[in-house]
């Protein structure tokens, strides 16, 4: 009987899982503010411009006609098993600014920075003069 109880206890311990997401069910590093969420088309460049798509837990950049890169997917690809700290993301959010800095283990970093100009336009301040209109 002791063996059965011990085996059952071992089974219970192994079958219970823990979560490392600290209550965050989306497992995301990105949380763009509500004012920037949606699709933004580069002003004046409808055929060859850039489109940014912001959601509650990610943002994607599409070079129209070419490729779409979602930032959370890129971060996840860099985090191979056993190397969870290969990439860190730091966001700065205000009522008119959203910045996401992605730092890679090799010392490289990419900074996406946006400034709200109005409810329907933002500037990609990383590329000065790049105005985007909400679609």
N, C-alpha and C positions, 0 to 999 in steps of 0.2 A: 504494500500500500504506500509506503514512503517513496518508493521509486516512481509510482504513478503521480503522486503529488509533486515530487521534484520535477518530473518530466513535464507535467502540466504547467508548473511555474516557469520553467525554462521556455516553454512554448509561448506563454503570455509575454514574457520579457522580450523575446525576439520578434514577436508579431506587433508589438506596440511601436509606433514610430514617433519621432519627435520632429518638430518643425523648426527650421532655422530662420523663418521669415519674420519673426517678432510681430506676429499679428497682421502682417501685410500679405494679403492673398494674391496680389498681382506679381510679386517678385520682380519688381521693376526698379530701375535706378533713376528713372525720369518721371517727373510730375509737373508738366507744363501747366501754368495757371489758366484759369477759365477764359481770361480775356484773349488768349492766343490760340485756343483750341479751334480747329477747323482747317480748311484748306486755303493756302495763300499762294497766288500766282504772281510771278515776277512781272512788274509793270512794264508794258511795252514789248515784251518778248514772249508772245503766246506760243510760237512754234518751237523755239529753241531755248527757252528760258528754264527757270528752276521753279519747282512747286514744292512747298513745304506743307506737310500734313501733320498737325499736332493733335494728339488724343490725350486722355487723362493720364496715361502711363507710358508714353513713347512719343517720338516724332520721327518722321521720315523725310528724306530729301529725294526728290525725283528730278533728274536731268531729263527734261521732256524728250521723248523719243529714244532715250538710252536706258538708264538704270535707275532703280529705286533702292535706297539704302535706309533701312530703319535702324536707328541708333541702338536700341536695346538688343537687337539681333547681333549687331557687330560686337557689342560688349560681351554678350553671351558666348560668341565664337572665340573670343580671346581668353575667356575663363575656362580653360580645360580642367578636367578633374584633377584635384590636388593643387590647383593654382588659382584659387578663388580670388586672390588679391592682385592678379595680374593687371587689373584695370580698376580705377576708382573714378567715380563721377561726383562732381560737386556742382550743385545748382545754386544760383542766386536769383531770387524772385522778388520783385517789387510790383507796385501798381502799374508801372510803365516799362519795366525791363525784365527780360528773361535771359539768363546766361547759363549754359551747361558746359562745364569743362570736363573733358574726358582725358584722364592721364593714364598712359600705358606704362608697363613695367620697364621699358627700355628708356624711360625718361622723356618720351615724346608726349605731346598733348595736343588736343584739338579743342578749340573754343568756338562754340556757337553762341552768338550774342544778338539779341533782338530788342528793339525799342518800339514801343507803341506810339504811333503818330496820331491815330484816331481809332475809332471803333472798327474802321474798315481798311486801315493801312498800318503797316509796320515797316521798319527799316532793319535790314540784316546788317548790323553795325560792324560785323566782322569784315564785310565787304562794303565800305562806305558808299552811299548813294544808291544801294540796291533796295528799291522800294517794292513792297509786295501788297497786293490788293486781295482782300478776303473774297472768296468765291461763294 
